[in-house]
Amino acid sequence: MLSLLADNIENQQIETAVVIVGLARPMVEEDTRLTADELRWIARRLIESLTDVLNIAESRGQRIPAYISAESKNEE
């Protein structure tokens, strides 16, 4: 049950990151003129989303068993 909740939260965080990136792309085009406050706002949202996605990657990476190559197995 807790695992399903965590998976749902992770999926929401990833979906939010996709939305934020979609918003940020046009904001950083050469012909777009933004105020410093607007740039700070999108930078903060990108940092928040990147932090969430990095936490998800780290968490999922901890659940993946270590890779043991065929060569390593033969050496044992």
N, C-alpha and C positions, 0 to 999 in steps of 0.2 A: 504493500500500500504506500509506504513512504517512498519507495523507489519510483512508483508511478507519479507521485506528486513532484518529485525532483525532476523527472523527465519532462513533465508538463511545464514546470517553471523554466527549465533550460530551453525548451522549444519556444516559449514566449520571449525569452531573452534574445534568442537568435532571430526570431521574427522582428522584434523591435530593432535590432541592429540592422537588419535589411532595410527597414523603413528609414532609419536615420541616415544610412548611406545614400539612399535614394533622395532624401532631402538635401544632403550635403553636396552631392555632385553638382547640381546647377548653381549652388551658392558659391562655388569656387571657380567658376568659368571666368575667363579673362575679361569678358565684357560686363560682368556683374559687379555692381558697386554696393558694397556692404559697409555698414558702420562697424566700428570696433566692438560695440556691444553685440551685434549680430554674429560677428566672427567668433567672439568668445562663447556665445551661446551654442553655436554648432560645434565648436571645438570641445566644449564640455560634454555635449551629448555623444560625440564620437568617442571621447575618452571613456565615458561611462559604458558605452556599448562594447568597446574593445576590451575593457576590463572584464565585463561579464563573459564575453566569448573566450577570453584567455582562461578564466576560471573554469569554464565548462571543459575546455580542451585539457586542462591539467587534471580535472576530476575524472574525465573519461580515460585519460592516459593512465591513471593509477589503477583503473579497472582492467586494463589490457595486460595479459600475462607477458612477461619478458620473452623476447624472441631468442630462440636457441637455434643457431644454424646447423645444418647437417654436418658441417666440418667440426663444430664444437661437440656434437654428439659422438662423432667418431673418435675424438680425442679422449673421451672419458673411458 
